[in-house]
Amino acid sequence: QVQLVESGGGLVQPGGSLRLSCGASGVIVSINAMGWYRQAAGKERELVASITGDGRANYADSVKGRFTISRDNARNTVYLQMNSLQPEDTAVYYCNADIKPLWSTNKDYWGKGTLVTVSS
């Protein structure tokens, strides 16, 4: 079955950097758009960045200029490079992808999340 697994979260000081990865596994025909969402304690989940199959990216205003989303289609993997991290970036980060499996129609898949904590 199709699964998404995030990695790369952890504790970092303000101004530091982290690189998140999300790999898709299973019998996959194609992956269209991919993205990263985050949810801070007590707040709603929000879109951080998204990227189309041909590499066009979009960012939330709060992370524009600091975060970069990219993908490696050969590895079915999406990345989020996070620079100049601030305490307000602390959240659980979730990977999302629009995937066509072999024996099913396209649908939205979610990872379990990886925790990013920005604190001194």
N, CA, C and O atoms as CSV, one atom per row, in Angstrom:
chain,resi,resn,atom,element,x,y,z
A,1,GLN,N,N,0.845,-1.197,0.000
A,1,GLN,CA,C,0.000,0.000,0.000
A,1,GLN,C,C,0.880,1.247,0.000
A,1,GLN,O,O,2.026,1.204,0.446
A,2,VAL,N,N,0.346,2.341,-0.495
A,2,VAL,CA,C,1.083,3.587,-0.573
A,2,VAL,C,C,1.243,4.188,0.815
A,2,VAL,O,O,0.292,4.252,1.593
A,3,GLN,N,N,2.456,4.627,1.112
A,3,GLN,CA,C,2.752,5.292,2.376
A,3,GLN,C,C,3.676,6.474,2.140
A,3,GLN,O,O,4.491,6.458,1.217
A,4,LEU,N,N,3.550,7.499,2.974
A,4,LEU,CA,C,4.469,8.627,3.021
A,4,LEU,C,C,5.129,8.649,4.391
A,4,LEU,O,O,4.450,8.522,5.410
A,5,VAL,N,N,6.445,8.808,4.424
A,5,VAL,CA,C,7.190,8.827,5.670
A,5,VAL,C,C,8.100,10.046,5.693
A,5,VAL,O,O,8.947,10.214,4.816
A,6,GLU,N,N,7.919,10.904,6.710
A,6,GLU,CA,C,8.741,12.092,6.882
A,6,GLU,C,C,9.947,11.792,7.774
A,6,GLU,O,O,9.907,10.888,8.609
A,7,SER,N,N,11.013,12.560,7.585
A,7,SER,CA,C,12.178,12.475,8.444
A,7,SER,C,C,12.897,13.824,8.439
A,7,SER,O,O,12.653,14.662,7.571
A,8,GLY,N,N,13.780,14.023,9.412
A,8,GLY,CA,C,14.605,15.216,9.460
A,8,GLY,C,C,14.234,16.230,10.515
A,8,GLY,O,O,14.944,17.221,10.688
A,9,GLY,N,N,13.150,16.017,11.223
A,9,GLY,CA,C,12.773,16.942,12.272
A,9,GLY,C,C,13.690,16.833,13.477
A,9,GLY,O,O,14.486,15.900,13.585
A,10,GLY,N,N,13.571,17.789,14.376
A,10,GLY,CA,C,14.390,17.792,15.572
A,10,GLY,C,C,14.390,19.138,16.247
A,10,GLY,O,O,13.565,20.002,15.949
A,11,LEU,N,N,15.334,19.308,17.169
A,11,LEU,CA,C,15.489,20.545,17.923
A,11,LEU,C,C,16.595,21.385,17.309
A,11,LEU,O,O,17.692,20.886,17.053
A,12,VAL,N,N,16.309,22.657,17.074
A,12,VAL,CA,C,17.285,23.566,16.490
A,12,VAL,C,C,17.146,24.936,17.149
A,12,VAL,O,O,16.055,25.324,17.567
A,13,GLN,N,N,18.258,25.665,17.240
A,13,GLN,CA,C,18.226,27.008,17.814
A,13,GLN,C,C,17.702,28.023,16.807
A,13,GLN,O,O,17.796,27.797,15.601
A,14,PRO,N,N,17.149,29.138,17.283
A,14,PRO,CA,C,16.731,30.193,16.356
A,14,PRO,C,C,17.872,30.611,15.433
A,14,PRO,O,O,19.013,30.773,15.865
A,15,GLY,N,N,17.541,30.781,14.157
A,15,GLY,CA,C,18.534,31.097,13.153
A,15,GLY,C,C,19.149,29.887,12.484
A,15,GLY,O,O,19.863,30.024,11.491
A,16,GLY,N,N,18.883,28.707,13.013
A,16,GLY,CA,C,19.438,27.489,12.468
A,16,GLY,C,C,18.660,26.961,11.282
A,16,GLY,O,O,17.699,27.579,10.824
A,17,SER,N,N,19.093,25.797,10.788
A,17,SER,CA,C,18.508,25.191,9.597
A,17,SER,C,C,18.207,23.719,9.823
A,17,SER,O,O,18.869,23.049,10.615
A,18,LEU,N,N,17.205,23.232,9.121
A,18,LEU,CA,C,16.868,21.821,9.064
A,18,LEU,C,C,16.426,21.485,7.653
A,18,LEU,O,O,15.921,22.340,6.926
A,19,ARG,N,N,16.620,20.234,7.275
A,19,ARG,CA,C,16.138,19.744,5.994
A,19,ARG,C,C,15.223,18.550,6.224
A,19,ARG,O,O,15.661,17.517,6.730
A,20,LEU,N,N,13.962,18.690,5.856
A,20,LEU,CA,C,12.993,17.621,5.974
A,20,LEU,C,C,12.926,16.827,4.678
A,20,LEU,O,O,13.083,17.377,3.588
A,21,SER,N,N,12.691,15.526,4.814
A,21,SER,CA,C,12.516,14.652,3.668
A,21,SER,C,C,11.226,13.873,3.818
A,21,SER,O,O,10.792,13.583,4.934
A,22,CYS,N,N,10.617,13.536,2.702
A,22,CYS,CA,C,9.417,12.716,2.698
A,22,CYS,C,C,9.479,11.790,1.494
A,22,CYS,O,O,9.514,12.247,0.352
A,23,GLY,N,N,9.492,10.491,1.753
A,23,GLY,CA,C,9.542,9.502,0.695
A,23,GLY,C,C,8.236,8.743,0.572
A,23,GLY,O,O,7.633,8.358,1.575
A,24,ALA,N,N,7.804,8.532,-0.652
A,24,ALA,CA,C,6.609,7.750,-0.941
A,24,ALA,C,C,7.011,6.336,-1.346
A,24,ALA,O,O,7.920,6.150,-2.155
A,25,SER,N,N,6.333,5.346,-0.784
A,25,SER,CA,C,6.599,3.952,-1.109
A,25,SER,C,C,5.309,3.252,-1.506
A,25,SER,O,O,4.214,3.736,-1.224
A,26,GLY,N,N,5.451,2.110,-2.162
A,26,GLY,CA,C,4.313,1.356,-2.635
A,26,GLY,C,C,4.330,1.223,-4.145
A,26,GLY,O,O,5.261,1.675,-4.811
A,27,VAL,N,N,3.287,0.595,-4.680
A,27,VAL,CA,C,3.180,0.424,-6.123
A,27,VAL,C,C,2.517,1.678,-6.683
A,27,VAL,O,O,1.292,1.798,-6.681
A,28,ILE,N,N,3.335,2.607,-7.160
A,28,ILE,CA,C,2.896,3.939,-7.563
A,28,ILE,C,C,3.022,4.099,-9.067
A,28,ILE,O,O,4.063,3.806,-9.656
A,29,VAL,N,N,1.945,4.570,-9.675
A,29,VAL,CA,C,1.973,4.881,-11.100
A,29,VAL,C,C,2.541,6.273,-11.333
A,29,VAL,O,O,3.406,6.461,-12.187
A,30,SER,N,N,2.051,7.253,-10.569
A,30,SER,CA,C,2.525,8.619,-10.722
A,30,SER,C,C,2.233,9.416,-9.467
A,30,SER,O,O,1.319,9.092,-8.709
A,31,ILE,N,N,3.024,10.469,-9.255
A,31,ILE,CA,C,2.809,11.432,-8.188
A,31,ILE,C,C,2.678,12.806,-8.826
A,31,ILE,O,O,3.552,13.241,-9.576
A,32,ASN,N,N,1.589,13.478,-8.526
A,32,ASN,CA,C,1.380,14.810,-9.063
A,32,ASN,C,C,1.924,15.847,-8.075
A,32,ASN,O,O,3.119,15.836,-7.779
A,33,ALA,N,N,1.085,16.731,-7.565
A,33,ALA,CA,C,1.568,17.743,-6.639
A,33,ALA,C,C,1.972,17.124,-5.300
A,33,ALA,O,O,1.388,16.131,-4.867
A,34,MET,N,N,2.974,17.716,-4.650
A,34,MET,CA,C,3.404,17.338,-3.317
A,34,MET,C,C,3.511,18.613,-2.487
A,34,MET,O,O,3.679,19.706,-3.028
A,35,GLY,N,N,3.413,18.462,-1.173
A,35,GLY,CA,C,3.489,19.642,-0.338
A,35,GLY,C,C,3.822,19.331,1.103
A,35,GLY,O,O,3.827,18.179,1.537
A,36,TRP,N,N,4.099,20.398,1.830
A,36,TRP,CA,C,4.346,20.338,3.260
A,36,TRP,C,C,3.339,21.211,3.986
A,36,TRP,O,O,3.120,22.366,3.619
A,37,TYR,N,N,2.733,20.652,5.014
A,37,TYR,CA,C,1.850,21.371,5.913
A,37,TYR,C,C,2.458,21.341,7.311
A,37,TYR,O,O,3.338,20.529,7.598
A,38,ARG,N,N,1.985,22.227,8.170
A,38,ARG,CA,C,2.423,22.184,9.557
A,38,ARG,C,C,1.263,22.526,10.472
A,38,ARG,O,O,0.325,23.225,10.087
A,39,GLN,N,N,1.348,22.017,11.693
A,39,GLN,CA,C,0.332,22.278,12.701
A,39,GLN,C,C,1.011,22.513,14.038
A,39,GLN,O,O,1.627,21.611,14.606
A,40,ALA,N,N,0.890,23.733,14.531
A,40,ALA,CA,C,1.406,24.080,15.851
A,40,ALA,C,C,0.377,23.719,16.908
A,40,ALA,O,O,-0.807,23.562,16.608
A,41,ALA,N,N,0.834,23.587,18.148
A,41,ALA,CA,C,-0.047,23.220,19.249
A,41,ALA,C,C,-1.192,24.213,19.367
A,41,ALA,O,O,-0.970,25.422,19.442
A,42,GLY,N,N,-2.408,23.705,19.383
A,42,GLY,CA,C,-3.580,24.537,19.542
A,42,GLY,C,C,-3.999,25.315,18.314
A,42,GLY,O,O,-4.901,26.149,18.401
A,43,LYS,N,N,-3.368,25.068,17.161
A,43,LYS,CA,C,-3.679,25.812,15.952
A,43,LYS,C,C,-4.094,24.866,14.825
A,43,LYS,O,O,-3.899,23.654,14.912
A,44,GLU,N,N,-4.665,25.437,13.777
A,44,GLU,CA,C,-5.085,24.659,12.626
A,44,GLU,C,C,-3.899,24.310,11.739
A,44,GLU,O,O,-2.887,25.010,11.724
A,45,ARG,N,N,-4.042,23.220,11.005
A,45,ARG,CA,C,-3.023,22.842,10.040
A,45,ARG,C,C,-3.019,23.834,8.882
A,45,ARG,O,O,-4.075,24.231,8.390
A,46,GLU,N,N,-1.817,24.234,8.450
A,46,GLU,CA,C,-1.685,25.214,7.383
A,46,GLU,C,C,-0.686,24.748,6.337
A,46,GLU,O,O,0.257,24.017,6.639
A,47,LEU,N,N,-0.905,25.182,5.109
A,47,LEU,CA,C,0.009,24.880,4.015
A,47,LEU,C,C,1.276,25.715,4.155
A,47,LEU,O,O,1.210,26.931,4.340
A,48,VAL,N,N,2.429,25.058,4.066
A,48,VAL,CA,C,3.722,25.731,4.120
A,48,VAL,C,C,4.271,25.949,2.720
A,48,VAL,O,O,4.657,27.064,2.367
A,49,ALA,N,N,4.307,24.890,1.923
A,49,ALA,CA,C,4.846,24.966,0.571
A,49,ALA,C,C,4.301,23.813,-0.251
A,49,ALA,O,O,3.993,22.749,0.287
A,50,SER,N,N,4.184,24.021,-1.547
A,50,SER,CA,C,3.748,22.975,-2.459
A,50,SER,C,C,4.587,23.033,-3.724
A,50,SER,O,O,5.199,24.054,-4.036
A,51,ILE,N,N,4.605,21.924,-4.444
A,51,ILE,CA,C,5.375,21.850,-5.676
A,51,ILE,C,C,4.655,20.930,-6.652
A,51,ILE,O,O,4.208,19.846,-6.280
A,52,THR,N,N,4.545,21.368,-7.899
A,52,THR,CA,C,3.879,20.591,-8.921
A,52,THR,C,C,4.815,19.514,-9.458
A,52,THR,O,O,6.001,19.479,-9.131
A,53,GLY,N,N,4.257,18.638,-10.287
A,53,GLY,CA,C,5.048,17.568,-10.865
A,53,GLY,C,C,6.200,18.048,-11.717
A,53,GLY,O,O,7.219,17.365,-11.820
A,54,ASP,N,N,6.057,19.219,-12.334
A,54,ASP,CA,C,7.125,19.761,-13.172
A,54,ASP,C,C,7.977,20.800,-12.452
A,54,ASP,O,O,8.762,21.502,-13.089
A,55,GLY,N,N,7.831,20.909,-11.123
A,55,GLY,CA,C,8.766,21.686,-10.334
A,55,GLY,C,C,8.390,23.116,-10.008
A,55,GLY,O,O,9.234,23.862,-9.513
A,56,ARG,N,N,7.165,23.527,-10.262
A,56,ARG,CA,C,6.726,24.881,-9.906
A,56,ARG,C,C,6.323,24.928,-8.443
A,56,ARG,O,O,5.484,24.141,-8.002
A,57,ALA,N,N,6.917,25.848,-7.682
A,57,ALA,CA,C,6.743,25.908,-6.239
A,57,ALA,C,C,5.901,27.100,-5.813
A,57,ALA,O,O,5.849,28.123,-6.496
A,58,ASN,N,N,5.242,26.946,-4.672
A,58,ASN,CA,C,4.464,28.011,-4.058
A,58,ASN,C,C,4.694,27.959,-2.556
A,58,ASN,O,O,4.840,26.878,-1.985
A,59,TYR,N,N,4.726,29.141,-1.905
A,59,TYR,CA,C,5.052,29.221,-0.487
A,59,TYR,C,C,4.075,30.104,0.264
A,59,TYR,O,O,3.531,31.064,-0.283
A,60,ALA,N,N,3.861,29.764,1.525
A,60,ALA,CA,C,3.157,30.670,2.416
A,60,ALA,C,C,3.997,31.923,2.631
A,60,ALA,O,O,5.226,31.859,2.643
A,61,ASP,N,N,3.331,33.063,2.800
A,61,ASP,CA,C,4.057,34.316,2.990
A,61,ASP,C,C,5.004,34.260,4.189
A,61,ASP,O,O,6.066,34.882,4.169
A,62,SER,N,N,4.633,33.530,5.215
A,62,SER,CA,C,5.423,33.487,6.438
A,62,SER,C,C,6.776,32.792,6.271
A,62,SER,O,O,7.676,32.994,7.086
A,63,VAL,N,N,6.928,31.977,5.225
A,63,VAL,CA,C,8.181,31.243,5.024
A,63,VAL,C,C,8.899,31.636,3.750
A,63,VAL,O,O,10.005,31.156,3.502
A,64,LYS,N,N,8.312,32.487,2.942
A,64,LYS,CA,C,8.898,32.887,1.665
A,64,LYS,C,C,10.265,33.534,1.888
A,64,LYS,O,O,10.413,34.428,2.722
A,65,GLY,N,N,11.253,33.075,1.137
A,65,GLY,CA,C,12.612,33.568,1.282
A,65,GLY,C,C,13.446,32.814,2.293
A,65,GLY,O,O,14.666,32.975,2.321
A,66,ARG,N,N,12.821,31.992,3.127
A,66,ARG,CA,C,13.532,31.197,4.126
A,66,ARG,C,C,13.491,29.703,3.833
A,66,ARG,O,O,14.462,28.992,4.093
A,67,PHE,N,N,12.371,29.222,3.294
A,67,PHE,CA,C,12.196,27.797,3.019
A,67,PHE,C,C,12.257,27.548,1.521
A,67,PHE,O,O,11.881,28.408,0.725
A,68,THR,N,N,12.733,26.370,1.140
A,68,THR,CA,C,12.776,25.956,-0.250
A,68,THR,C,C,12.268,24.527,-0.376
A,68,THR,O,O,12.780,23.623,0.284
A,69,ILE,N,N,11.266,24.322,-1.217
A,69,ILE,CA,C,10.749,22.987,-1.479
A,69,ILE,C,C,11.339,22.470,-2.784
A,69,ILE,O,O,11.511,23.228,-3.739
A,70,SER,N,N,11.649,21.180,-2.821
A,70,SER,CA,C,12.187,20.558,-4.021
A,70,SER,C,C,11.752,19.100,-4.047
A,70,SER,O,O,11.240,18.580,-3.056
A,71,ARG,N,N,11.956,18.443,-5.184
A,71,ARG,CA,C,11.572,17.045,-5.288
A,71,ARG,C,C,12.538,16.283,-6.171
A,71,ARG,O,O,13.165,16.847,-7.068
A,72,ASP,N,N,12.649,14.991,-5.902
A,72,ASP,CA,C,13.437,14.070,-6.691
A,72,ASP,C,C,12.472,13.000,-7.179
A,72,ASP,O,O,12.140,12.071,-6.443
A,73,ASN,N,N,12.030,13.130,-8.406
A,73,ASN,CA,C,11.004,12.225,-8.923
A,73,ASN,C,C,11.503,10.784,-9.045
A,73,ASN,O,O,10.719,9.845,-8.908
A,74,ALA,N,N,12.794,10.602,-9.301
A,74,ALA,CA,C,13.347,9.259,-9.399
A,74,ALA,C,C,13.282,8.523,-8.073
A,74,ALA,O,O,13.213,7.294,-8.050
A,75,ARG,N,N,13.302,9.259,-6.965
A,75,ARG,CA,C,13.238,8.667,-5.631
A,75,ARG,C,C,11.876,8.827,-4.974
A,75,ARG,O,O,11.702,8.423,-3.824
A,76,ASN,N,N,10.903,9.409,-5.676
A,76,ASN,CA,C,9.580,9.666,-5.110
A,76,ASN,C,C,9.677,10.408,-3.778
A,76,ASN,O,O,9.010,10.057,-2.805
A,77,THR,N,N,10.517,11.433,-3.757
A,77,THR,CA,C,10.831,12.134,-2.520
A,77,THR,C,C,10.669,13.640,-2.689
A,77,THR,O,O,11.019,14.199,-3.728
A,78,VAL,N,N,10.137,14.285,-1.663
A,78,VAL,CA,C,10.041,15.734,-1.609
A,78,VAL,C,C,10.822,16.222,-0.393
A,78,VAL,O,O,10.844,15.561,0.646
A,79,TYR,N,N,11.464,17.385,-0.528
A,79,TYR,CA,C,12.297,17.944,0.522
A,79,TYR,C,C,11.798,19.337,0.904
A,79,TYR,O,O,11.147,20.018,0.112
A,80,LEU,N,N,12.115,19.738,2.118
A,80,LEU,CA,C,11.873,21.102,2.561
A,80,LEU,C,C,13.118,21.588,3.289
A,80,LEU,O,O,13.395,21.161,4.410
A,81,GLN,N,N,13.867,22.480,2.651
A,81,GLN,CA,C,15.024,23.104,3.275
A,81,GLN,C,C,14.545,24.321,4.047
A,81,GLN,O,O,13.965,25.238,3.466
A,82,MET,N,N,14.783,24.337,5.353
A,82,MET,CA,C,14.303,25.398,6.225
A,82,MET,C,C,15.501,26.137,6.807
A,82,MET,O,O,16.294,25.561,7.551
A,83,ASN,N,N,15.626,27.406,6.466
A,83,ASN,CA,C,16.698,28.260,6.960
A,83,ASN,C,C,16.120,29.377,7.819
A,83,ASN,O,O,14.923,29.660,7.773
A,84,SER,N,N,16.990,30.005,8.604
A,84,SER,CA,C,16.596,31.120,9.470
A,84,SER,C,C,15.372,30.777,10.306
A,84,SER,O,O,14.430,31.564,10.396
A,85,LEU,N,N,15.393,29.610,10.910
A,85,LEU,CA,C,14.239,29.137,11.674
A,85,LEU,C,C,14.001,30.002,12.909
A,85,LEU,O,O,14.941,30.464,13.556
A,86,GLN,N,N,12.741,30.206,13.214
A,86,GLN,CA,C,12.308,31.003,14.348
A,86,GLN,C,C,11.371,30.190,15.225
A,86,GLN,O,O,10.807,29.199,14.761
A,87,PRO,N,N,11.189,30.584,16.488
A,87,PRO,CA,C,10.282,29.842,17.367
A,87,PRO,C,C,8.882,29.670,16.799
A,87,PRO,O,O,8.224,28.667,17.076
A,88,GLU,N,N,8.417,30.628,16.013
A,88,GLU,CA,C,7.093,30.535,15.407
A,88,GLU,C,C,6.985,29.395,14.391
A,88,GLU,O,O,5.879,29.020,14.004
A,89,ASP,N,N,8.109,28.846,13.958
A,89,ASP,CA,C,8.105,27.717,13.035
A,89,ASP,C,C,7.915,26.379,13.745
A,89,ASP,O,O,7.756,25.353,13.084
A,90,THR,N,N,7.928,26.373,15.058
A,90,THR,CA,C,7.749,25.143,15.819
A,90,THR,C,C,6.386,24.532,15.520
A,90,THR,O,O,5.356,25.187,15.683
A,91,ALA,N,N,6.384,23.276,15.082
A,91,ALA,CA,C,5.150,22.599,14.702
A,91,ALA,C,C,5.473,21.169,14.303
A,91,ALA,O,O,6.636,20.800,14.139
A,92,VAL,N,N,4.423,20.373,14.149
A,92,VAL,CA,C,4.548,19.086,13.486
A,92,VAL,C,C,4.371,19.330,11.993
A,92,VAL,O,O,3.374,19.916,11.572
A,93,TYR,N,N,5.329,18.886,11.199
A,93,TYR,CA,C,5.307,19.079,9.758
A,93,TYR,C,C,4.857,17.790,9.080
A,93,TYR,O,O,5.391,16.713,9.343
A,94,TYR,N,N,3.864,17.922,8.202
A,94,TYR,CA,C,3.257,16.790,7.526
A,94,TYR,C,C,3.514,16.852,6.025
A,94,TYR,O,O,3.412,17.912,5.408
A,95,CYS,N,N,3.844,15.720,5.457
A,95,CYS,CA,C,3.997,15.581,4.020
A,95,CYS,C,C,2.661,15.210,3.396
A,95,CYS,O,O,1.898,14.430,3.965
A,96,ASN,N,N,2.383,15.766,2.233
A,96,ASN,CA,C,1.149,15.504,1.505
A,96,ASN,C,C,1.478,15.274,0.035
A,96,ASN,O,O,2.369,15.917,-0.520
A,97,ALA,N,N,0.745,14.347,-0.593
A,97,ALA,CA,C,0.977,14.085,-2.009
A,97,ALA,C,C,-0.276,13.564,-2.681
A,97,ALA,O,O,-1.056,12.821,-2.085
A,98,ASP,N,N,-0.460,13.962,-3.923
A,98,ASP,CA,C,-1.527,13.467,-4.788
A,98,ASP,C,C,-0.931,12.319,-5.603
A,98,ASP,O,O,-0.095,12.541,-6.479
A,99,ILE,N,N,-1.367,11.089,-5.308
A,99,ILE,CA,C,-0.724,9.895,-5.842
A,99,ILE,C,C,-1.730,9.012,-6.569
A,99,ILE,O,O,-2.860,8.835,-6.114
A,100,LYS,N,N,-1.306,8.462,-7.702
A,100,LYS,CA,C,-2.063,7.453,-8.431
A,100,LYS,C,C,-1.400,6.099,-8.193
A,100,LYS,O,O,-0.348,5.820,-8.768
A,101,PRO,N,N,-2.011,5.238,-7.336
A,101,PRO,CA,C,-1.483,3.883,-7.168
A,101,PRO,C,C,-1.886,2.994,-8.333
A,101,PRO,O,O,-2.742,3.362,-9.137
A,102,LEU,N,N,-1.268,1.825,-8.421
A,102,LEU,CA,C,-1.556,0.917,-9.530
A,102,LEU,C,C,-3.013,0.465,-9.541
A,102,LEU,O,O,-3.636,0.433,-10.602
A,103,TRP,N,N,-3.561,0.119,-8.391
A,103,TRP,CA,C,-4.900,-0.481,-8.314
A,103,TRP,C,C,-5.959,0.452,-7.753
A,103,TRP,O,O,-6.965,-0.008,-7.213
A,104,SER,N,N,-5.748,1.763,-7.874
A,104,SER,CA,C,-6.711,2.712,-7.350
A,104,SER,C,C,-6.642,4.009,-8.136
A,104,SER,O,O,-5.742,4.208,-8.952
A,105,THR,N,N,-7.599,4.887,-7.884
A,105,THR,CA,C,-7.615,6.203,-8.504
A,105,THR,C,C,-6.771,7.181,-7.694
A,105,THR,O,O,-6.368,6.883,-6.570
A,106,ASN,N,N,-6.508,8.352,-8.274
A,106,ASN,CA,C,-5.758,9.384,-7.577
A,106,ASN,C,C,-6.440,9.777,-6.276
A,106,ASN,O,O,-7.662,9.911,-6.217
A,107,LYS,N,N,-5.641,9.960,-5.239
A,107,LYS,CA,C,-6.161,10.495,-3.996
A,107,LYS,C,C,-5.060,11.111,-3.162
A,107,LYS,O,O,-3.874,10.944,-3.443
A,108,ASP,N,N,-5.474,11.824,-2.132
A,108,ASP,CA,C,-4.580,12.559,-1.259
A,108,ASP,C,C,-4.028,11.635,-0.174
A,108,ASP,O,O,-4.789,10.948,0.507
A,109,TYR,N,N,-2.685,11.621,-0.013
A,109,TYR,CA,C,-2.037,10.835,1.023
A,109,TYR,C,C,-1.294,11.744,1.984
A,109,TYR,O,O,-0.800,12.804,1.601
A,110,TRP,N,N,-1.222,11.314,3.246
A,110,TRP,CA,C,-0.572,12.079,4.301
A,110,TRP,C,C,0.421,11.221,5.070
A,110,TRP,O,O,0.174,10.040,5.312
A,111,GLY,N,N,1.544,11.820,5.454
A,111,GLY,CA,C,2.455,11.172,6.370
A,111,GLY,C,C,2.006,11.361,7.799
A,111,GLY,O,O,1.049,12.086,8.072
A,112,LYS,N,N,2.707,10.701,8.719
A,112,LYS,CA,C,2.373,10.793,10.139
A,112,LYS,C,C,2.907,12.053,10.799
A,112,LYS,O,O,2.449,12.420,11.881
A,113,GLY,N,N,3.868,12.726,10.169
A,113,GLY,CA,C,4.399,13.975,10.675
A,113,GLY,C,C,5.756,13.824,11.344
A,113,GLY,O,O,6.104,12.752,11.840
A,114,THR,N,N,6.514,14.911,11.349
A,114,THR,CA,C,7.787,14.981,12.052
A,114,THR,C,C,7.845,16.306,12.810
A,114,THR,O,O,7.486,17.354,12.273
A,115,LEU,N,N,8.297,16.249,14.055
A,115,LEU,CA,C,8.262,17.421,14.935
A,115,LEU,C,C,9.499,18.285,14.734
A,115,LEU,O,O,10.629,17.796,14.766
A,116,VAL,N,N,9.266,19.574,14.528
A,116,VAL,CA,C,10.324,20.577,14.460
A,116,VAL,C,C,10.156,21.520,15.638
A,116,VAL,O,O,9.106,22.143,15.798
A,117,THR,N,N,11.195,21.624,16.466
A,117,THR,CA,C,11.162,22.512,17.621
A,117,THR,C,C,12.296,23.518,17.505
A,117,THR,O,O,13.463,23.138,17.414
A,118,VAL,N,N,11.955,24.796,17.507
A,118,VAL,CA,C,12.933,25.877,17.410
A,118,VAL,C,C,12.959,26.594,18.752
A,118,VAL,O,O,12.005,27.282,19.117
A,119,SER,N,N,14.049,26.428,19.480
A,119,SER,CA,C,14.143,26.975,20.827
A,119,SER,C,C,15.604,27.115,21.228
A,119,SER,O,O,16.452,26.325,20.812
A,120,SER,N,N,15.889,28.130,22.041
A,120,SER,CA,C,17.218,28.310,22.592
A,120,SER,C,C,17.338,27.682,23.971
A,120,SER,O,O,18.403,27.742,24.586
